[in-house]
Structures are given as C-alpha cells and as structure tokens.
Amino acid sequence: MLHIIQVGNVVLSPYIITEYFCCDLDACKGICCVEGDSGAPLTEEEVGELENVLPEVENELTDKAREVIQKQGVAYVDQDGDLVTSIVNGKDCVFTCHENGCCFCTTDRAFRQGRTQWSKPISCYLYPIREKYLGANTIGLNYHRWSVCEPARRKGRELGLRVYEFLKEPLIRRFGEEWYEELLQTVTELKKHRMV
C-alpha cells in the first residue's frame, strides 16, 4: 500500500488519488458551511479579499452575521490558534445564506455572477482536501473524510471521479497548471505499476 505521494514540494495522502468524490449539493444542502467547530481556515491575504468583497455581499448576509462581522470582523483566531472565518452561533460561516433549504456561499455566488473578482478561501475551494505546512518549504495535503460528505462519495463513485479529478480547478488555482500536469503524470505512473 502506498503511504504518500510527492509532487514537487507537495506531499499528498494516497486517498486524494484513490477516493471517489463529487459534491452533491442537492443531497447535502451545503452542510459543510454550517457544521464544524470553527470557521474556514484563512490566510492573511484572504482576510483582505473577504473585506474587499464584503460590501458586495453584505445585504445577502443574515442580520446576526452582520452583527458578528461588526463586532469581530470577517475572521478570528480559533482555539487551535488558526485564522478562520467568523461564525454565527458557534457553527454557520458568516458568509453563508440559506435558500430553499440549501446553504450557499455568498462570496462564491457573487463571483460566479460576475460581481466580484474573487470567489472564496482556498480551504473551502479545496475541500475535502485539507492543507498543512510541514516546514522546510513542504506542504501536506490530506483527505478529510466527513460523514456529511457521504452523498459526495456516492456521486463520485457513480461518475468515476476521484478527489484529485473533482478538485482539478482549485488544485490548479493553488499550485498551478504545471504542478497539476505533474500530478497527472505521477498518477499514471503509479497506476502503471499498480501502486494505487
């Protein structure tokens, strides 16, 4: 069994290559933006991006979310010392909105509608991959297996879509086209030698 895969300075869990995944919003209703212990992990730069898009999406946020943002801003440092999006009632990201029983990201929707130039934090975009800095200029990518994503695993199996294939766009946004091409070549080699 293969333990890790390395592409450039990025170490990947083999589950990113072997597991099936494709978000199924109709089934999960966007629960990943609501459930959890804290907000979405952020970089300092992303805090600035959220502050920049806030005026465009502010009217789409709940009163409570606007109140939280007014008190502590778009982000805070959680109990683990990580910079994360602010949350409402200990769970909902302040940038969520609910329509027809489904949770949506207001910043991503504004981007898709052409109202902004930035969509959402890379940690949201890459989910179910979680990124961790390992030191010595090395980044680790883990596959986060969460029960609320069972519909996504089922849909991924039906479509024959693996995590790294489903997340092609965000992986390219984060690491570049060249890196993603190298990942595909690595996967081809691993399959050829029946290592995945």
N, C-alpha and C positions, 0 to 999 in steps of 0.2 A: 504493500500500500504506500502510495506517495504521500509524504508528510507536508512538504512545502514546495512551492513553485516560485522561482525568482525570475523577474523580467526587469532588467536594468537595476535600479535601486529599490524596486518594489517586491516585497515578499508576499505571496498570495496563499491563502488557505486553499487546499485542493477542492473544497466544497464549492468554491466560486466557479470551478470548471465542471464539476460533476453534478451539482444540484440543478433541478429544473425550477424556473421562476418566471412569472409574468403577472404583474399587478392586475387584480380583478376588482376594480372599484365598485362594480355592481354588487359584488358579494361581500366585500369587507367594509364598504361605506367610508373608506378613508380613516379607519380607526387608529392608524399609526400616528396621525397628527393629534390624537386625543389621549391615547393611553401612554403610560410610561411614568417614570419617576421625575423627569425633568425635561426641559426643552431640547430642541435640536442643537447639537454641537456646532459652534461657530468659530470663524477666525475673526481677528480684529477688523480685517478688510470687509468681511461680510456684515459686521455690525454697521459699518458705514453705508453699505449698499442697502440694508434694511431701513436705515434712517432716511436715505435718499428716496426710496420708493414709498415710504410711509404716507406722504401727502396724497399720493395717487390712490391708495387703497384704504385710507383711514375711514371713509364713510361706509365701507363694507364690513368693518370690524364691529364686534358687539360692544355695547356700552361698557361692559365690565373689562373687556380687552383694552379699550381706550383708556380706561381708568388706571389699569395696571401699567400701561406704557407711560402715562403721565407721571406716575409715582416713581417707577424704577427704570424706565427706558425700554428699548426693544430687546435688551439682553441683560443677563445677570450671571453671576458665578455660582454654580450649584454646590451641593455638599461634597462633591468629589474634586472641587476646585476647577471645574471646566466652565468655559464661557459658553452659554446656551441661550436660546430664545426665551423670552419671558413667557410665562404660562398663567392661565386663569384657573382658579380653584384647584391648584396642585396638579393639573393634567393638560388641559387644552392649550396648544400653542396660541399665542395672541393673534397670529396671522391666519387663523382658520375662520371659515364661515360655513354655515350649515344651510343646505338647500335640498328639499325633497328627501330628507333623512340621510343625506350624504355630506361628508366633510370635505371641503376643498381648501386649497392654499390660495389666499388672495393674491400674494405676490406672483405666484406662478401663473395664475389666471390672467392677471394684468399683462404679464409678459407675452403669453400666448395670444392675447387680444391686440398686441402691438402697442400697448400703452406705456410700457417701460422697456428698458434695455437689459434688465437683469431678472432672472427667474426666481431662484430660491437658493438657500445654502447648499453647498456641495454634499453635506452629510445627508440631507433629505433626498437630493437627486440620486445619490449613490445607493440608497437603501435598497436591499438588505445588507449591503457591504458597509462595514464599519472600518474606519481608518485610524491607525495609531502610529505615532512617530516612535521608531525603535532606537533612535540615536545613530551616530556615525552616518548621517545622511541617508538612512534607510527607513522606508515606510512599510508598515504591515497592513494588509487588507484581510479582514476576517469576514466570514459569512455569519450574520446574526440570524439564528433560527428562532422565530417567534410564532406562537400558536395562532395569533390573529392573521398570520400570512398563509395559513393552510390553503385558502382558495387560490392564492398566487402560485403555490407549489403545484396544485392540481391543474390549473390552467397552463402552467409552464410544461407539465408532462404532456398534456393534450396537444400543445403546439410544438413540442420537441425543442423548447427554448431553454437554454442553460442561463445561469445568472449572468455570466460574462457577456452573453449574446444580448440578453434583455437590456443590460446596462451599457451597451456599446456607446451611446451618445454621452452619458455622464462620465464614463471612463476616458473618453477622448477629451472631453472638456477638462478633466482633471489632469491627465497625463500626456495628452497629445496623440495625434494620428500615428506617428512613428512608433510610439510605445505600444499602441493597440495592435498595430500590424505585427510587431514583435511577439506580443501575447498570442495572436492567432497562429503564428509560425511555431511557437513553443507548444501550443495545444496540439497542433498537427503532428509534431514530433513525438509528443507523449502518447498520443493515440496510436501512432505507427508502432511504437514499442510496447503497446498495451499497458502503459503505466497509469492511465486514467480510464 
